Amino acid sequence: MTASTFDTLPATGYIRQAQLIPDVVPFSSATLWRKCKAGQFPKPVKLSERVTAWKVGDVREFLATQAAGVAA
């Protein structure tokens, strides 16, 4: 993930799956949900019956942790 992609995330709020894949996280929809279930990616929030999204702050924290792990 490039820094410019990280910067395109809104400062606060929620982000939907279509906005996450493939621009923010480099994996498929199935892998995203598998990682959520395994606790390896932030859990989404159910905003309504048909709308699920992730808190941008949680996604930013995940990405920063991943970047720090790669850099270390």
Gaussian input, Z-matrix of N, CA and C with variables (Angstrom, degrees):
# hf/3-21g

backbone

0 1
 N
 C     1     B1
 C     2     B2     1     A1
 N     3     B3     2     A2     1     D1
 C     4     B4     3     A3     2     D2
 C     5     B5     4     A4     3     D3
 N     6     B6     5     A5     4     D4
 C     7     B7     6     A6     5     D5
 C     8     B8     7     A7     6     D6
 N     9     B9     8     A8     7     D7
 C    10    B10     9     A9     8     D8
 C    11    B11    10    A10     9     D9
 N    12    B12    11    A11    10    D10
 C    13    B13    12    A12    11    D11
 C    14    B14    13    A13    12    D12
 N    15    B15    14    A14    13    D13
 C    16    B16    15    A15    14    D14
 C    17    B17    16    A16    15    D15
 N    18    B18    17    A17    16    D16
 C    19    B19    18    A18    17    D17
 C    20    B20    19    A19    18    D18
 N    21    B21    20    A20    19    D19
 C    22    B22    21    A21    20    D20
 C    23    B23    22    A22    21    D21
 N    24    B24    23    A23    22    D22
 C    25    B25    24    A24    23    D23
 C    26    B26    25    A25    24    D24
 N    27    B27    26    A26    25    D25
 C    28    B28    27    A27    26    D26
 C    29    B29    28    A28    27    D27
 N    30    B30    29    A29    28    D28
 C    31    B31    30    A30    29    D29
 C    32    B32    31    A31    30    D30
 N    33    B33    32    A32    31    D31
 C    34    B34    33    A33    32    D32
 C    35    B35    34    A34    33    D33
 N    36    B36    35    A35    34    D34
 C    37    B37    36    A36    35    D35
 C    38    B38    37    A37    36    D36
 N    39    B39    38    A38    37    D37
 C    40    B40    39    A39    38    D38
 C    41    B41    40    A40    39    D39
 N    42    B42    41    A41    40    D40
 C    43    B43    42    A42    41    D41
 C    44    B44    43    A43    42    D42
 N    45    B45    44    A44    43    D43
 C    46    B46    45    A45    44    D44
 C    47    B47    46    A46    45    D45
 N    48    B48    47    A47    46    D46
 C    49    B49    48    A48    47    D47
 C    50    B50    49    A49    48    D48
 N    51    B51    50    A50    49    D49
 C    52    B52    51    A51    50    D50
 C    53    B53    52    A52    51    D51
 N    54    B54    53    A53    52    D52
 C    55    B55    54    A54    53    D53
 C    56    B56    55    A55    54    D54
 N    57    B57    56    A56    55    D55
 C    58    B58    57    A57    56    D56
 C    59    B59    58    A58    57    D57
 N    60    B60    59    A59    58    D58
 C    61    B61    60    A60    59    D59
 C    62    B62    61    A61    60    D60
 N    63    B63    62    A62    61    D61
 C    64    B64    63    A63    62    D62
 C    65    B65    64    A64    63    D63
 N    66    B66    65    A65    64    D64
 C    67    B67    66    A66    65    D65
 C    68    B68    67    A67    66    D66
 N    69    B69    68    A68    67    D67
 C    70    B70    69    A69    68    D68
 C    71    B71    70    A70    69    D69
 N    72    B72    71    A71    70    D70
 C    73    B73    72    A72    71    D71
 C    74    B74    73    A73    72    D72
 N    75    B75    74    A74    73    D73
 C    76    B76    75    A75    74    D74
 C    77    B77    76    A76    75    D75
 N    78    B78    77    A77    76    D76
 C    79    B79    78    A78    77    D77
 C    80    B80    79    A79    78    D78
 N    81    B81    80    A80    79    D79
 C    82    B82    81    A81    80    D80
 C    83    B83    82    A82    81    D81
 N    84    B84    83    A83    82    D82
 C    85    B85    84    A84    83    D83
 C    86    B86    85    A85    84    D84
 N    87    B87    86    A86    85    D85
 C    88    B88    87    A87    86    D86
 C    89    B89    88    A88    87    D87
 N    90    B90    89    A89    88    D88
 C    91    B91    90    A90    89    D89
 C    92    B92    91    A91    90    D90
 N    93    B93    92    A92    91    D91
 C    94    B94    93    A93    92    D92
 C    95    B95    94    A94    93    D93
 N    96    B96    95    A95    94    D94
 C    97    B97    96    A96    95    D95
 C    98    B98    97    A97    96    D96
 N    99    B99    98    A98    97    D97
 C   100   B100    99    A99    98    D98
 C   101   B101   100   A100    99    D99
 N   102   B102   101   A101   100   D100
 C   103   B103   102   A102   101   D101
 C   104   B104   103   A103   102   D102
 N   105   B105   104   A104   103   D103
 C   106   B106   105   A105   104   D104
 C   107   B107   106   A106   105   D105
 N   108   B108   107   A107   106   D106
 C   109   B109   108   A108   107   D107
 C   110   B110   109   A109   108   D108
 N   111   B111   110   A110   109   D109
 C   112   B112   111   A111   110   D110
 C   113   B113   112   A112   111   D111
 N   114   B114   113   A113   112   D112
 C   115   B115   114   A114   113   D113
 C   116   B116   115   A115   114   D114
 N   117   B117   116   A116   115   D115
 C   118   B118   117   A117   116   D116
 C   119   B119   118   A118   117   D117
 N   120   B120   119   A119   118   D118
 C   121   B121   120   A120   119   D119
 C   122   B122   121   A121   120   D120
 N   123   B123   122   A122   121   D121
 C   124   B124   123   A123   122   D122
 C   125   B125   124   A124   123   D123
 N   126   B126   125   A125   124   D124
 C   127   B127   126   A126   125   D125
 C   128   B128   127   A127   126   D126
 N   129   B129   128   A128   127   D127
 C   130   B130   129   A129   128   D128
 C   131   B131   130   A130   129   D129
 N   132   B132   131   A131   130   D130
 C   133   B133   132   A132   131   D131
 C   134   B134   133   A133   132   D132
 N   135   B135   134   A134   133   D133
 C   136   B136   135   A135   134   D134
 C   137   B137   136   A136   135   D135
 N   138   B138   137   A137   136   D136
 C   139   B139   138   A138   137   D137
 C   140   B140   139   A139   138   D138
 N   141   B141   140   A140   139   D139
 C   142   B142   141   A141   140   D140
 C   143   B143   142   A142   141   D141
 N   144   B144   143   A143   142   D142
 C   145   B145   144   A144   143   D143
 C   146   B146   145   A145   144   D144
 N   147   B147   146   A146   145   D145
 C   148   B148   147   A147   146   D146
 C   149   B149   148   A148   147   D147
 N   150   B150   149   A149   148   D148
 C   151   B151   150   A150   149   D149
 C   152   B152   151   A151   150   D150
 N   153   B153   152   A152   151   D151
 C   154   B154   153   A153   152   D152
 C   155   B155   154   A154   153   D153
 N   156   B156   155   A155   154   D154
 C   157   B157   156   A156   155   D155
 C   158   B158   157   A157   156   D156
 N   159   B159   158   A158   157   D157
 C   160   B160   159   A159   158   D158
 C   161   B161   160   A160   159   D159
 N   162   B162   161   A161   160   D160
 C   163   B163   162   A162   161   D161
 C   164   B164   163   A163   162   D162
 N   165   B165   164   A164   163   D163
 C   166   B166   165   A165   164   D164
 C   167   B167   166   A166   165   D165
 N   168   B168   167   A167   166   D166
 C   169   B169   168   A168   167   D167
 C   170   B170   169   A169   168   D168
 N   171   B171   170   A170   169   D169
 C   172   B172   171   A171   170   D170
 C   173   B173   172   A172   171   D171
 N   174   B174   173   A173   172   D172
 C   175   B175   174   A174   173   D173
 C   176   B176   175   A175   174   D174
 N   177   B177   176   A176   175   D175
 C   178   B178   177   A177   176   D176
 C   179   B179   178   A178   177   D177
 N   180   B180   179   A179   178   D178
 C   181   B181   180   A180   179   D179
 C   182   B182   181   A181   180   D180
 N   183   B183   182   A182   181   D181
 C   184   B184   183   A183   182   D182
 C   185   B185   184   A184   183   D183
 N   186   B186   185   A185   184   D184
 C   187   B187   186   A186   185   D185
 C   188   B188   187   A187   186   D186
 N   189   B189   188   A188   187   D187
 C   190   B190   189   A189   188   D188
 C   191   B191   190   A190   189   D189
 N   192   B192   191   A191   190   D190
 C   193   B193   192   A192   191   D191
 C   194   B194   193   A193   192   D192
 N   195   B195   194   A194   193   D193
 C   196   B196   195   A195   194   D194
 C   197   B197   196   A196   195   D195
 N   198   B198   197   A197   196   D196
 C   199   B199   198   A198   197   D197
 C   200   B200   199   A199   198   D198
 N   201   B201   200   A200   199   D199
 C   202   B202   201   A201   200   D200
 C   203   B203   202   A202   201   D201
 N   204   B204   203   A203   202   D202
 C   205   B205   204   A204   203   D203
 C   206   B206   205   A205   204   D204
 N   207   B207   206   A206   205   D205
 C   208   B208   207   A207   206   D206
 C   209   B209   208   A208   207   D207
 N   210   B210   209   A209   208   D208
 C   211   B211   210   A210   209   D209
 C   212   B212   211   A211   210   D210
 N   213   B213   212   A212   211   D211
 C   214   B214   213   A213   212   D212
 C   215   B215   214   A214   213   D213

   B1=1.4481
   B2=1.5176
   B3=1.2910
   B4=1.4497
   B5=1.5176
   B6=1.3159
   B7=1.4635
   B8=1.5196
   B9=1.3397
   B10=1.4642
   B11=1.5298
   B12=1.3319
   B13=1.4544
   B14=1.5134
   B15=1.3183
   B16=1.4571
   B17=1.5254
   B18=1.3099
   B19=1.4598
   B20=1.5239
   B21=1.3181
   B22=1.4606
   B23=1.5192
   B24=1.3283
   B25=1.4646
   B26=1.5236
   B27=1.3113
   B28=1.4650
   B29=1.5271
   B30=1.3111
   B31=1.4602
   B32=1.5286
   B33=1.3211
   B34=1.4604
   B35=1.5216
   B36=1.3031
   B37=1.4567
   B38=1.5065
   B39=1.3251
   B40=1.4583
   B41=1.5125
   B42=1.3255
   B43=1.4581
   B44=1.5212
   B45=1.3215
   B46=1.4669
   B47=1.5233
   B48=1.3153
   B49=1.4577
   B50=1.5322
   B51=1.3162
   B52=1.4716
   B53=1.5216
   B54=1.3428
   B55=1.4554
   B56=1.5240
   B57=1.3192
   B58=1.4633
   B59=1.5262
   B60=1.3326
   B61=1.4610
   B62=1.5190
   B63=1.2911
   B64=1.4600
   B65=1.5209
   B66=1.3229
   B67=1.4617
   B68=1.5217
   B69=1.3199
   B70=1.4642
   B71=1.5230
   B72=1.3059
   B73=1.4601
   B74=1.5281
   B75=1.3346
   B76=1.4717
   B77=1.5220
   B78=1.3257
   B79=1.4504
   B80=1.5198
   B81=1.3256
   B82=1.4588
   B83=1.5269
   B84=1.3122
   B85=1.4581
   B86=1.5252
   B87=1.3250
   B88=1.4675
   B89=1.5223
   B90=1.3234
   B91=1.4645
   B92=1.5223
   B93=1.3228
   B94=1.4629
   B95=1.5228
   B96=1.3274
   B97=1.4600
   B98=1.5281
   B99=1.3237
   B100=1.4625
   B101=1.5330
   B102=1.3340
   B103=1.4646
   B104=1.5328
   B105=1.3186
   B106=1.4736
   B107=1.5270
   B108=1.3210
   B109=1.4669
   B110=1.5269
   B111=1.3334
   B112=1.4628
   B113=1.5318
   B114=1.3307
   B115=1.4552
   B116=1.5220
   B117=1.3280
   B118=1.4625
   B119=1.5282
   B120=1.3117
   B121=1.4630
   B122=1.5212
   B123=1.3340
   B124=1.4724
   B125=1.5201
   B126=1.3054
   B127=1.4695
   B128=1.5280
   B129=1.3237
   B130=1.4654
   B131=1.5228
   B132=1.3223
   B133=1.4580
   B134=1.5206
   B135=1.3098
   B136=1.4645
   B137=1.5325
   B138=1.3284
   B139=1.4620
   B140=1.5181
   B141=1.3166
   B142=1.4604
   B143=1.5277
   B144=1.3032
   B145=1.4598
   B146=1.5275
   B147=1.3258
   B148=1.4664
   B149=1.5190
   B150=1.3179
   B151=1.4618
   B152=1.5279
   B153=1.3276
   B154=1.4598
   B155=1.5221
   B156=1.3233
   B157=1.4581
   B158=1.5257
   B159=1.3085
   B160=1.4562
   B161=1.5160
   B162=1.3242
   B163=1.4608
   B164=1.5260
   B165=1.3147
   B166=1.4562
   B167=1.5352
   B168=1.3151
   B169=1.4601
   B170=1.5177
   B171=1.3325
   B172=1.4625
   B173=1.5295
   B174=1.3312
   B175=1.4668
   B176=1.5205
   B177=1.3292
   B178=1.4698
   B179=1.5367
   B180=1.3260
   B181=1.4686
   B182=1.5314
   B183=1.3293
   B184=1.4628
   B185=1.5210
   B186=1.3355
   B187=1.4668
   B188=1.5266
   B189=1.3214
   B190=1.4657
   B191=1.5306
   B192=1.3159
   B193=1.4583
   B194=1.5170
   B195=1.3329
   B196=1.4608
   B197=1.5292
   B198=1.3259
   B199=1.4644
   B200=1.5211
   B201=1.3167
   B202=1.4646
   B203=1.5287
   B204=1.3240
   B205=1.4578
   B206=1.5045
   B207=1.3383
   B208=1.4572
   B209=1.5119
   B210=1.3413
   B211=1.4721
   B212=1.5216
   B213=1.3319
   B214=1.4653
   B215=1.5015
   A1=108.96
   A2=116.63
   A3=120.91
   A4=110.52
   A5=115.95
   A6=120.44
   A7=110.83
   A8=117.32
   A9=119.55
   A10=111.23
   A11=118.08
   A12=120.98
   A13=110.25
   A14=116.79
   A15=122.03
   A16=110.02
   A17=116.74
   A18=121.59
   A19=113.07
   A20=118.17
   A21=120.27
   A22=112.29
   A23=117.55
   A24=120.16
   A25=109.45
   A26=117.84
   A27=118.78
   A28=109.74
   A29=116.92
   A30=121.23
   A31=111.83
   A32=116.70
   A33=121.47
   A34=108.54
   A35=115.15
   A36=119.34
   A37=112.25
   A38=114.92
   A39=122.28
   A40=110.15
   A41=115.22
   A42=121.50
   A43=108.33
   A44=116.11
   A45=121.37
   A46=110.50
   A47=115.96
   A48=121.93
   A49=111.82
   A50=117.54
   A51=121.02
   A52=111.65
   A53=117.38
   A54=120.82
   A55=111.25
   A56=117.32
   A57=121.48
   A58=112.60
   A59=115.67
   A60=120.91
   A61=109.48
   A62=121.91
   A63=128.71
   A64=113.24
   A65=118.08
   A66=120.79
   A67=114.48
   A68=118.09
   A69=120.65
   A70=111.10
   A71=117.29
   A72=121.10
   A73=109.21
   A74=116.38
   A75=119.59
   A76=114.41
   A77=117.62
   A78=118.14
   A79=110.97
   A80=114.86
   A81=121.59
   A82=111.94
   A83=115.00
   A84=121.52
   A85=110.68
   A86=116.87
   A87=120.57
   A88=111.03
   A89=116.77
   A90=120.61
   A91=110.92
   A92=117.33
   A93=120.99
   A94=110.35
   A95=116.91
   A96=120.78
   A97=111.60
   A98=117.17
   A99=120.71
   A100=110.21
   A101=116.52
   A102=120.88
   A103=111.13
   A104=117.56
   A105=121.18
   A106=109.89
   A107=115.93
   A108=120.89
   A109=111.42
   A110=117.10
   A111=121.97
   A112=112.48
   A113=117.20
   A114=120.49
   A115=113.57
   A116=117.14
   A117=121.88
   A118=112.82
   A119=116.50
   A120=123.09
   A121=105.95
   A122=118.33
   A123=119.95
   A124=112.59
   A125=115.18
   A126=121.28
   A127=109.05
   A128=116.97
   A129=119.98
   A130=111.22
   A131=114.58
   A132=122.63
   A133=107.48
   A134=116.62
   A135=121.62
   A136=107.48
   A137=116.73
   A138=121.31
   A139=112.57
   A140=116.08
   A141=121.83
   A142=107.28
   A143=116.78
   A144=120.05
   A145=112.75
   A146=116.32
   A147=120.20
   A148=113.95
   A149=118.15
   A150=120.80
   A151=110.59
   A152=114.53
   A153=121.89
   A154=107.12
   A155=117.07
   A156=121.09
   A157=109.61
   A158=115.01
   A159=121.74
   A160=109.55
   A161=116.64
   A162=120.37
   A163=108.07
   A164=116.39
   A165=121.12
   A166=110.58
   A167=117.17
   A168=120.30
   A169=112.14
   A170=116.90
   A171=120.89
   A172=111.17
   A173=116.56
   A174=120.58
   A175=109.89
   A176=117.18
   A177=120.41
   A178=110.90
   A179=116.31
   A180=120.67
   A181=110.72
   A182=116.88
   A183=121.26
   A184=110.53
   A185=117.10
   A186=121.09
   A187=111.40
   A188=117.02
   A189=120.49
   A190=110.69
   A191=116.74
   A192=121.20
   A193=110.65
   A194=116.50
   A195=120.49
   A196=110.71
   A197=116.92
   A198=121.31
   A199=110.72
   A200=117.03
   A201=120.81
   A202=110.57
   A203=116.90
   A204=121.08
   A205=112.74
   A206=116.83
   A207=121.56
   A208=110.28
   A209=116.69
   A210=121.51
   A211=111.47
   A212=117.79
   A213=120.31
   A214=112.68
   D1=135.06
   D2=-179.92
   D3=-88.81
   D4=160.14
   D5=178.57
   D6=-61.67
   D7=-35.06
   D8=-179.08
   D9=-65.27
   D10=-35.03
   D11=176.54
   D12=-65.84
   D13=-42.79
   D14=178.16
   D15=-60.58
   D16=-40.16
   D17=-178.56
   D18=-70.80
   D19=-18.30
   D20=-179.73
   D21=-78.51
   D22=-13.47
   D23=176.56
   D24=-66.03
   D25=141.54
   D26=175.44
   D27=-64.47
   D28=157.78
   D29=-177.96
   D30=-66.72
   D31=-38.24
   D32=179.71
   D33=-141.70
   D34=175.21
   D35=176.46
   D36=104.20
   D37=-149.94
   D38=-175.01
   D39=-127.33
   D40=154.65
   D41=178.05
   D42=-130.69
   D43=134.49
   D44=-178.67
   D45=-86.47
   D46=165.05
   D47=-177.52
   D48=-58.18
   D49=-41.68
   D50=-178.95
   D51=-61.47
   D52=-27.57
   D53=177.81
   D54=-82.38
   D55=-25.76
   D56=-179.62
   D57=-76.61
   D58=-43.54
   D59=-173.19
   D60=-104.51
   D61=132.15
   D62=-6.37
   D63=-96.72
   D64=7.28
   D65=-171.78
   D66=-71.46
   D67=-36.25
   D68=-174.99
   D69=-101.21
   D70=-45.80
   D71=178.90
   D72=-115.57
   D73=137.06
   D74=-173.39
   D75=-90.16
   D76=42.72
   D77=176.95
   D78=-138.82
   D79=168.69
   D80=-175.31
   D81=-74.85
   D82=170.80
   D83=177.75
   D84=-60.83
   D85=-44.13
   D86=-179.98
   D87=-62.09
   D88=-40.97
   D89=178.90
   D90=-67.80
   D91=-38.23
   D92=177.00
   D93=-56.67
   D94=-50.71
   D95=-178.27
   D96=-67.77
   D97=-35.76
   D98=177.36
   D99=-64.29
   D100=-41.72
   D101=178.58
   D102=-66.87
   D103=-37.23
   D104=176.64
   D105=-62.13
   D106=-47.45
   D107=-178.74
   D108=-63.19
   D109=-35.57
   D110=-178.75
   D111=-82.91
   D112=-5.49
   D113=-178.88
   D114=80.22
   D115=16.30
   D116=-179.84
   D117=-94.35
   D118=-4.64
   D119=177.58
   D120=-144.33
   D121=147.84
   D122=-178.66
   D123=-54.27
   D124=143.72
   D125=177.46
   D126=-73.04
   D127=141.73
   D128=176.96
   D129=-77.01
   D130=167.27
   D131=178.24
   D132=-114.10
   D133=134.02
   D134=177.75
   D135=-85.35
   D136=108.47
   D137=-177.69
   D138=-85.19
   D139=-28.98
   D140=174.90
   D141=-159.02
   D142=-175.46
   D143=-177.19
   D144=-56.48
   D145=-37.32
   D146=-175.88
   D147=-116.53
   D148=10.43
   D149=-177.73
   D150=-124.22
   D151=119.48
   D152=176.69
   D153=-122.96
   D154=137.65
   D155=-178.68
   D156=-149.22
   D157=167.03
   D158=178.54
   D159=-110.55
   D160=143.73
   D161=175.05
   D162=-68.68
   D163=129.27
   D164=-177.80
   D165=-59.26
   D166=-39.69
   D167=179.06
   D168=-59.46
   D169=-40.40
   D170=178.16
   D171=-65.77
   D172=-40.31
   D173=179.40
   D174=-67.48
   D175=-42.82
   D176=177.89
   D177=-60.28
   D178=-42.51
   D179=179.03
   D180=-62.94
   D181=-43.55
   D182=177.22
   D183=-58.99
   D184=-47.31
   D185=-178.32
   D186=-64.51
   D187=-39.70
   D188=178.64
   D189=-65.54
   D190=-39.84
   D191=177.63
   D192=-64.00
   D193=-43.00
   D194=179.11
   D195=-63.83
   D196=-42.11
   D197=179.59
   D198=-64.86
   D199=-40.05
   D200=179.28
   D201=-66.90
   D202=-37.02
   D203=178.33
   D204=-66.46
   D205=-35.74
   D206=178.54
   D207=-72.86
   D208=-39.12
   D209=-177.11
   D210=-73.13
   D211=-26.99
   D212=-175.83
   D213=-74.07

